[in-house]
Amino acid sequence: MSEKLLEIKNVSKSFHIGGMLSKKKIDAVNDVNLEIDGVKPVILSVVGESGCGKSTLCKMILRLHDFDQGDIRLLGSSYKDHKGYDPFRFRLEVQPIFQNPYESFSMRKTVDTYLFNTALRLKIAKNYEEAENLIDEILKSVGMSLEVVRGKYPTQFSGGELQRVSIARALITRPKLIIADEPVAAIDASMKMNIVNLFKELKDKYQVSFIYVTHDLSTAYYVSDYIAALYRGCLIEYGPAKEIMDNPAHPYTQLLMNAVPRVGEKWDKEFTMPDTEDKEYAITYCKFAPRCPYALEECRKRRPDIKCSADGRKTLCFYPLNSEV
């Protein structure tokens, strides 16, 4: 059996909000299981409305949040093994790309400073000349060049150009996994598909897997190998992107897919679920039952088990819409 690149096993994370007298517990991530194979690079899109746990899950993978229960394993090494944790090695293997590229760079520093610091401090390049060649090669792979970037400040680039530089910076370490959290949310619609296209190209060129967090289901459909849909912290459906988008098995996923916007357009306010009531996070039965048009009495009594199909699809539902699941 091949070693998994990433394994997320029964991971949960809770937060407490409010004051001393009104403190409430929010299960931001609730018993989530996901994995990425270590043999062939893939793009896994994590989708869902605001507050579903997408960013919290990513921050746990990036070690920015600790999880309360379960475990995360990277190339077989458990995140619980604090003694064996090597921060230097981790930064080489996992890199982030954040939503707003302008927040990733100081306005007081030239953009190329970050690229050279990454190459030299992480010992990817032995000297400045070697770093120049490496950085130029990677910038060209994202449609830029060191000649274009050198000596310029973040404000001298468009959002799309600066996000390309962010992607190049992440690629300098030749990571095995890139976590892209809403990477096209702050970019003009005309540039979004260019960035998404880059992920597909770079996946094969650099043999790197992506976790692509997005509200934009149209780009998720185009770029993904697999899709994981979250609702109120729960993984409610997972599987090959085409099968899920064309024939969703969970009622919530069906709702999402029926409202897929045009390319580059986010879900509008009318589509967003009516509210994010705290009590829904505390539900111990099916969290979608209060809003599900197909819910039966059983759905309001206990949490359903994951149903698995032969093609690798998983659905958290008593009565999947797709009879094959």
C-alpha positions in Angstrom: 0.0 0.0 0.0 1.4 3.4 -1.0 1.9 6.1 1.6 -0.7 8.8 1.8 0.3 12.4 1.3 -2.3 13.6 3.8 -4.6 11.8 6.1 -7.3 13.6 8.2 -8.8 11.2 10.6 -11.9 12.0 12.7 -10.7 15.6 13.2 -12.7 18.0 15.3 -12.2 21.6 16.4 -14.4 23.7 18.6 -14.4 27.4 19.5 -16.1 29.3 22.3 -17.7 32.6 21.5 -19.4 35.2 23.6 -18.8 36.5 27.2 -18.7 34.7 30.5 -22.5 34.6 30.9 -23.3 33.9 27.2 -20.4 31.7 26.1 -21.4 29.2 23.4 -19.5 26.3 21.9 -19.2 26.2 18.1 -18.0 22.9 16.5 -16.2 24.5 13.6 -15.0 21.1 12.3 -16.9 18.0 13.4 -15.4 14.5 12.9 -14.0 15.1 9.4 -12.2 12.3 7.5 -10.2 13.1 4.2 -7.1 11.8 2.5 -4.9 12.6 -0.4 -3.0 9.9 -2.1 0.8 10.2 -2.3 1.3 8.6 -5.7 -0.5 10.9 -8.2 -0.9 14.7 -7.5 -4.6 15.9 -7.3 -6.6 19.0 -6.8 -9.1 18.6 -4.0 -11.6 21.4 -3.8 -13.3 22.1 -0.4 -16.6 23.9 -0.9 -19.4 25.2 1.3 -21.0 28.3 2.6 -19.3 30.8 4.9 -18.9 29.3 8.4 -18.9 25.7 7.2 -15.3 25.0 8.5 -13.3 25.3 5.3 -10.7 27.8 6.6 -10.5 26.2 10.0 -9.7 22.8 8.4 -7.0 24.5 6.3 -5.4 26.2 9.3 -5.2 22.9 11.1 -3.4 21.3 8.1 -1.0 24.3 8.1 -0.5 23.9 11.9 -2.0 27.3 12.6 -4.7 25.7 14.7 -4.5 22.7 16.9 -7.3 20.1 16.6 -9.2 18.9 19.6 -9.8 15.3 18.6 -8.6 12.9 15.9 -5.3 13.2 14.0 -3.7 14.6 10.9 -0.8 12.7 9.2 1.5 14.1 6.6 3.5 11.5 4.7 2.8 9.1 7.5 4.0 11.4 10.3 1.4 12.3 12.9 0.8 15.9 13.9 0.6 14.6 17.5 4.2 13.6 17.4 5.6 17.0 18.6 9.0 15.6 19.4 9.5 14.4 15.8 8.1 17.6 14.3 10.6 19.5 12.1 9.3 23.0 11.3 12.0 23.4 8.6 11.0 20.2 6.8 7.3 21.0 7.2 7.8 24.4 5.4 9.4 22.6 2.5 6.6 20.1 2.1 3.5 22.3 2.7 3.0 25.9 1.5 0.0 28.3 1.7 -1.6 30.7 -0.8 -3.9 33.1 0.9 -7.0 34.9 -0.3 -5.7 38.5 -0.5 -2.2 38.7 -2.1 -1.8 42.3 -0.9 -1.9 41.1 2.7 0.8 38.6 2.0 3.4 41.2 1.2 4.5 44.3 3.2 4.0 47.5 1.2 7.5 48.6 2.5 9.4 45.7 0.8 10.0 44.9 -2.8 8.3 41.7 -3.9 11.5 40.0 -5.0 12.8 40.3 -1.4 10.3 37.6 -0.3 11.3 35.3 -3.1 15.0 35.5 -2.4 14.4 35.1 1.4 12.4 32.0 0.7 15.1 30.5 -1.6 18.1 31.4 0.6 16.7 31.0 4.2 15.2 27.6 3.4 18.4 26.6 1.7 16.7 25.9 -1.7 19.5 27.8 -3.3 23.2 27.8 -2.2 23.9 31.4 -3.2 22.3 34.5 -4.7 23.2 33.6 -8.3 21.6 30.2 -7.9 18.6 31.8 -6.3 18.2 34.2 -9.2 18.1 31.4 -11.7 15.6 29.4 -9.6 13.3 32.3 -9.0 13.3 33.4 -12.7 12.5 29.8 -13.8 9.6 29.6 -11.4 8.2 33.1 -12.1 8.2 32.2 -15.8 6.2 29.1 -15.0 3.4 31.4 -13.7 3.7 33.9 -16.6 6.0 36.3 -14.9 9.8 36.8 -14.8 12.4 38.1 -12.4 13.1 41.0 -14.8 9.4 42.1 -14.5 9.3 41.6 -10.7 12.7 42.8 -9.5 12.7 46.0 -7.4 8.9 46.5 -7.6 6.6 46.9 -4.6 3.2 45.1 -4.2 1.2 48.2 -5.2 2.9 48.2 -8.6 1.1 44.9 -9.5 -2.5 44.0 -10.2 -4.2 41.5 -7.9 -3.8 38.8 -10.4 -0.2 39.5 -11.0 0.6 39.6 -7.3 -1.3 36.3 -6.8 0.9 34.7 -9.5 4.0 35.9 -7.5 2.4 34.3 -4.3 2.1 31.0 -6.2 5.7 31.3 -7.4 6.8 31.9 -3.8 5.0 28.8 -2.7 6.6 26.7 -5.5 10.2 27.7 -4.6 10.4 24.9 -1.9 9.1 22.3 -4.4 6.3 21.4 -1.9 4.2 18.3 -2.0 1.1 20.1 -0.9 -0.2 23.7 -1.5 -3.2 24.9 0.6 -4.9 27.6 -1.5 -7.6 29.4 0.7 -10.0 31.3 -1.6 -7.0 32.3 -3.9 -9.2 34.0 -6.5 -11.7 35.8 -4.2 -9.9 39.1 -4.4 -9.0 38.9 -8.1 -10.9 40.5 -11.0 -13.2 38.0 -12.8 -11.2 38.3 -16.0 -8.2 36.9 -14.2 -9.7 34.1 -12.1 -9.7 31.4 -14.8 -6.0 32.2 -15.5 -5.1 31.5 -11.9 -7.2 28.4 -11.9 -5.6 27.2 -15.1 -2.3 27.6 -13.5 -3.2 25.2 -10.7 -3.9 22.5 -13.3 -0.6 23.1 -15.2 1.5 23.3 -12.1 0.0 20.2 -10.6 1.6 18.1 -13.3 4.7 20.1 -13.9 5.8 20.2 -10.3 4.0 17.1 -9.1 2.3 19.0 -6.3 -1.2 18.4 -4.9 -3.6 21.3 -4.1 -6.3 21.8 -1.6 -8.4 24.5 -3.2 -10.9 26.2 -0.9 -13.5 28.2 -2.8 -17.0 29.7 -3.0 -16.7 29.7 -6.7 -18.3 26.3 -7.8 -17.8 27.0 -11.5 -14.0 27.1 -11.0 -14.2 24.1 -8.7 -16.0 22.1 -11.3 -13.3 23.0 -13.9 -10.2 22.5 -11.8 -11.0 19.7 -9.4 -10.1 16.0 -9.3 -12.1 15.6 -6.1 -14.6 17.7 -4.2 -15.4 17.8 -0.5 -18.5 19.6 0.6 -18.8 20.8 4.2 -21.9 21.9 6.1 -21.8 23.2 9.7 -18.3 21.6 10.2 -19.4 18.2 8.8 -18.1 16.6 5.7 -21.4 15.8 4.0 -20.2 14.6 0.6 -16.9 13.6 -1.0 -15.8 12.1 -4.3 -14.7 12.6 -7.9 -15.6 16.1 -9.0 -17.5 15.3 -12.1 -19.7 12.7 -10.4 -20.6 15.0 -7.5 -21.2 18.1 -9.6 -23.3 16.2 -12.2 -25.1 13.9 -9.9 -24.9 15.0 -6.2 -26.1 12.5 -3.6 -26.6 14.8 -0.6 -29.6 17.2 -0.6 -27.3 20.1 0.5 -24.8 19.3 -2.3 -27.7 19.2 -4.8 -28.8 22.7 -3.6 -25.2 24.0 -4.2 -24.9 22.4 -7.6 -28.3 23.6 -8.8 -27.1 27.2 -8.1 -23.7 27.0 -9.8 -23.0 30.5 -10.9 -21.4 31.7 -14.1 -17.6 31.4 -14.3 -16.0 33.8 -11.9 -19.2 34.7 -10.1 -19.6 33.9 -6.4 -22.8 32.7 -4.8 -25.1 35.6 -4.2 -26.9 36.6 -1.1 -30.1 35.0 -2.1 -28.4 31.7 -2.3 -26.5 31.9 1.0 -28.3 29.9 3.7 -30.7 32.1 5.7 -28.5 32.3 8.8 -25.8 30.7 10.8 -27.6 30.0 14.1 -25.4 28.8 16.8 -27.8 26.0 17.7 -27.3 24.3 14.4 -23.7 23.6 15.2 -24.7 21.9 18.4 -27.2 19.5 16.7 -26.3 15.8 17.4 -28.5 14.4 14.6 -28.2 15.4 10.9 -27.2 19.0 10.9 -29.0 19.6 7.6 -32.3 18.0 8.7 -33.9 21.3 9.8 -33.6 22.6 6.3 -33.7 19.4 4.2 -36.8 19.0 2.0 -36.3 15.2 2.2 -35.8 14.8 6.0 -37.7 12.0 7.8 -38.1 11.3 11.5 -34.9 9.2 11.6 -32.9 12.2 10.3 -33.9 14.1 13.5 -33.0 11.4 15.9 -29.3 10.6 15.2 -26.4 11.5 13.0 -26.2 9.3 9.8 -23.2 7.1 9.1 -21.0 7.7 6.1 -22.2 5.7 3.1 -19.5 4.7 0.6 -19.8 3.6 -3.0 -17.5 1.6 -5.3 -16.2 4.7 -7.1 -15.0 6.3 -3.8 -17.9 8.6 -3.1 -18.8 9.2 0.5 -22.1 10.7 1.7 -23.3 11.7 5.2 -27.0 10.9 4.6 -29.5 8.2 5.5 -31.2 8.4 2.1 -28.7 9.6 -0.6 -30.4 11.0 -3.7 -28.0 8.9 -5.8 -29.1 5.3 -5.3 -25.6 4.0 -6.2 -24.1 5.5 -3.0 
